[in-house]
Amino acid sequence: LLCCLLCVADHDVTGIPYPGDDASVPELVQYYHQLCYTSLQICGFLLFVHGTFMSCSMLKRLKRRLNIRRRNNQSPLPTVVRTILALHRNGLSNVGYRYMWRTLNIGFGLCVTQSRARLCLRTIDQQGVLNRSHRVLRRRVYYNRGPNYLIHVDGYDKLKPYGIAIHGAIDGYSRKLLWLIASPSNNNPRYVGYWYLNWIKQRKMLPRVVRSDAGTENVIMRDLQRSLRHNQNDEMSGQNSFLVGRSVANQRIERLWGTLKTSFTQFWRNRFQDFQDTGLLNVSCPVHKECVRFCFLSVIQHQLDMFAENWNSHRIRRQRAEVVTPSGIPNMLYTISQRSLVEETVHFLYHVTYKQLTIS
């Protein structure tokens, strides 16, 4: 049923025009056949989407009467090869044969079997097929041994043109949001250092490693992390306890920003842009930005708090077999030790004294 609903919502995305909800059964069968669905799947669409019952045997007889078939009805081989070469030139050079098969059938209206698509790709791009078979193009595996093993810190600037900046931190193992704050600026190192120190005071413990970018806003947080971890005797203590890299490669927090955008920040960007288009807001005027902060900063912070609460209590689905990060609820993964479930998972927290925090 879910597949049926997704198909209905996706009619305008494919290259094959949808015949309409009031189309005849033969037209619907032709449409779903062109989308490369099996007979059983077509029967499901007819039943759940269009309210028409048809058994697989009835559907096969209808296909024979309409002369709908895949084998012995294929597009000319030169046409298939020319289309694949054109797709390679336009950026589809790293896709597998299943993706190419669907693209040829759905996007270009050709009639191609999976075996022919596979043989054509093997002939045209032998090295690409070899790389994909050896998984040369697979993503790197993110490895994290436990809570606070590595936390990711970054700023979110999509609302900054309107006077509101967002800053956040996430635990790499559990994906628990540690803080998510809206403020006038996320470039002030005093602000970032305060948020980091405030989180440590609440926990009274230190993370093993903090990962951030090389921006000047992180210098106080960097110095605090390195100084507080200076006297601990492990391989990542002292200078090694703060990692610096490109912001776009900060994997966990960048993924979070994508979810945050679709959840509600895009709404606020559109709202502020509407204010700007109608002349109510001038982003080059500091007074207007202060008015935006006065009116909306607390509202956005409330929504961020709700987002963090929902995020930390939602269930993360199980990943592929080769991915070692766990599935589950972030709050539970972060709070409850998983040592009984995964042997090498440890809760990485380093104690800090009240005297150290007071001096800091």
N, C-alpha and C positions, 0 to 999 in steps of 0.2 A: 504493500500500500504506500509506503514511504517513497519507493522508487517511482510509483505512478504519480504521486504528488509532485515530486521533483521534476519529472518529465513535463508535467503540465506547466510548471513554473518556468521551464527552460525552453519553451517552444520557440521563442524569438531568438535564442542564442544559436541554434543550429542553422545550417545552410539550407535545410529542407523546409519549405513552408508548411505550417500546420493547416490542415484542411478545415478546421473549425469543429466545435462541439456538436453541431448538427449535421456533420458529414455522414455519409452512408458507411456501412460496415466495410465494403470493399475499399473505399478510400482510406479508412482508418487502418486497415490491414496493410495496404500499400505503404502508408506513411510509416508505421512502426517497423515494417520490414526494411525500409530504407535506412532506418536508424539502427539496424543491425541487431534487433532483438530476436530472441528465439521464439518458437511457436508457443511454448508455455508462458513466456513473459508477455507475448502479445495477448494471449487469452486473459492474463491478469489485468492488463490495461483496459481491455474491452469490458471486463466485469466491474472493476473498481472505479474506473474513471468515467466510463460511458454507460454503465448499467446494462450491458449486453452480454448475456451468457453465450459462450461458444466453447465447445470441447476441442481438444487438440486434433482429434480426427476430423471434425467438421472444418476446422481451420485449414488443415492440410488439403482437404478436398476443394475448399475455396481458393487456395493458392494455386492448385493445379488448373482450376477453371480460369483463373486470372492470368495464368502463365507467369506466376511469380516464383522465381527460383534463383539460387545463387550459383550452383554448379551448371556447367554447360550454357551459361548465359553471361560470361565474363566480358569485361571491356577489353578492347585490343591491347596487347602487351606494349606496343610502342607508346600508346596514350598513357598507360600506367607509368612507364619509365620516365616519360617527359614530365609528368606531374610530380613524381618523386624528386627529380632533379630540380625542378622549380621550387619545391618546398625546401629542399636543402639550401638553395641559394638565398631563400628568404628567412632562414634562421631555424628551421626544423631539422637540423643535422644531427642532433643528439637524442632523438626520440627512438623508441623501440618499434618493433613491427606491429604490435597491437595498436599503439597510438596512431601509427601511420595508416594501418588498415581502416581504422574508424575515420580518420581524416579524409582518406580517399573516397570512402563510401558516403559519409555524411556531408562533408564539406564540398565535395566536387561531384557528387551524384554518380560516381563510377560504381561498377559492380566488380569487386575484387575479393577473393577469398584470403583468409589469413595465411595460408601456405604460399600463395603467389606473392603477397606483400613481403613475407619473410624471405623468399628466394630473391626477389628484386633488391631488397636492402642488402642482402649478403653479396650480391653481384656488384651493386653500385658502390657500397661503402664497407668493404671488408674490415678495415681497421676500426671503424666505429662499432661494428658488430662485435669485434674481438674485445674492444674496451668495455662494452656493456656486459658481455658475458663474463669478463673478469672483474666486474664491479669497480672498474677504475674510476667511474664518475660518481660513485656514491658519496654521500655527505660524511663528514667526519663524525665520529661518535663522541658525544659529550659524556665525560666521566666525572663523577662526583661521589665521594665515598660516604657522605653523611651530612646531617644538618650542620650548618656553619663551617663546613669544609671550605666553601668558597661562596661569598656573597657578591652580588653584582649591583653596582650603584651607577646611576646616570640621571641626566635631566631630560625633560620633555618640553620642547620649545614651540609646539604648534600654536599655543595660545599666547606666546610671548609678544607678538606684534600688537596685541590688545591690552598688554599690561599685566598678564597673569602667567607665571612660570610654574612648572610642576617638577618635583624632584622625587625620586623613589629608589628603593632598594629591595632586592628579592634574593631569597636563599636559593642557591643553585640546585640543591638536592631535592628539597620538598616543594619548590616554587612558591613558598609562602611569602607574601608581601610583608616586609619588615617595617617600612614606612612609605607613605604616599602623601605628599604635602604640596598644597598650592600656596604660592607666596608672590610678592612683588618681583622677586629675582631668584634665580637659581645659579647665578654667576658669582655671587658674593661668597668667598670662602668661609666667612664667619657663619653664614646661614648653614652651609653644608656641614661644617664642623659641629655646629650646635645640634643639628638633627642626628648626626652620628653619635655624638656624646650622650645625647638624651636617650637614645635607644640602648646604649651600653649601660647607662645608669639604671634603666628599668630592668635589664637582664642581669646586671652585675657580673657579666661574663663577656669575653671577647671572641670574635670569630677568628678562625685560623688564618684566612686570607681575604682581603677586600680587593675586588677588581673594578677598575674605573678607567676613564680616559685621561689624557695628559693635560686637561684643562686646568687653568689657574684656580678655578673654584674648588679644586680638590686638594689643595696644598695643606690646609690645616687638618683635614681628615687624614691625609696621608701621614703627616707628622705625628698625629695622635695615635694612629694604628701602629706605626713603627716603634714609637717610644713605649707604648703600653705593652707591646709584645717583645720588648728588648730583652728582658731577663728570662724569657722562657726558652728552654733548651730543646728545640725541635728544628727540623731542617728548614721550616718556613718562618722562623722567628725573626725579629728585627727587620732588616731591610727587605727581606723576602716576603714579608707579610702583606705587602701592598703591590699589586700587579697593575701595570699601565699598558693600555693597548688602544687600538682604534675603537671609537664609539660604535661604529656599525658592526664590529665583530664581537660586541658584548652580547652574546647570544641570548641569554635568558631574559635580560631586561628589554632588549629590542623586541623580542617576541611579545612581551607584555604590552609594550607601547602600541603594537598593532591591535591588540584586543581592546585597549583603552580607547583608541580612536573610534573603532566601530561601536563601542558601547555608548559613549556620550560626548567625547570631545569634539567629534565632527559636528554634532548638533550646535555646540557653542561657537565653533568657527563659523558656521552658517549664520547663526544669530548675530554675531558681531559684524560679519560681512554685510548683512542686511542693514544694520545700523549705519555702517559706513556708506553703503550705496544710497541710502535715503538722506544722508547729510547729518544724521544725529551724532555721529562719531567721527572724530578726526584723530587718527592714530599718531599723527605728528605733534599733537598738542599734549603736553604733560598733564594738564588739568583734566582733559578728557580721560586719559588713562587712569588717573586717580579716581575719577568718578566711576569708571568700570570696576576698579578694585573695591571701592566702597559699596557698590551695589551688588556685585556678583561674586566676590572672592569667597565670602562665607558660604554662599550657595554651592559653588563649585567644590569647596572643601568638604561640604556635607555629602555631595555626590561621590567624591573620591573615597570618603570613609565607607559609604555604602558599597562602592565597587570593591574596595579592599576586603570588606567583610564577606561579600558574596564570593569573591575570588578564593579567599582562604578556606571557604567551606564547600567549594564545588569539587566534584570528583574528576580527576584527570584520568582519562582512559588509558588502557594498556597500550604500550607502544610495540613496535616491531620486536622480534625475538632478539636481534643483535643489539638493541638499545638497552643499556644497563640501568638507566634511571627508572625509578619505580613508578607505579601508578597508585592512585589513591587520593585522599583529601589532604591538601597542603597543611592544614592545622594539625592533623593527626601525624602526618609524616614528619613534621618539624618537632612536635612535642613528644611523641611517644617513640622510644628507641626501637629501631627495627632489627636489633641484633639477633632476635629470636627468629626473624624471617630471612635475613640475608646475613651470612656469617661475617663478612668484612665491613658491614655498615656500622659506623661509630658516630656518636654525637660529639662533634668537635667544638667544645667550648672551653675557653681558658679563663680561669678566675682572675678577677681584678679586685683590688682592695679599695675601700672607701678613701683611704689616704691618697692613692694614685689618682682617683677620680677628682678629689678635691684639688690636688695640685694642678691637674689638667684644666 
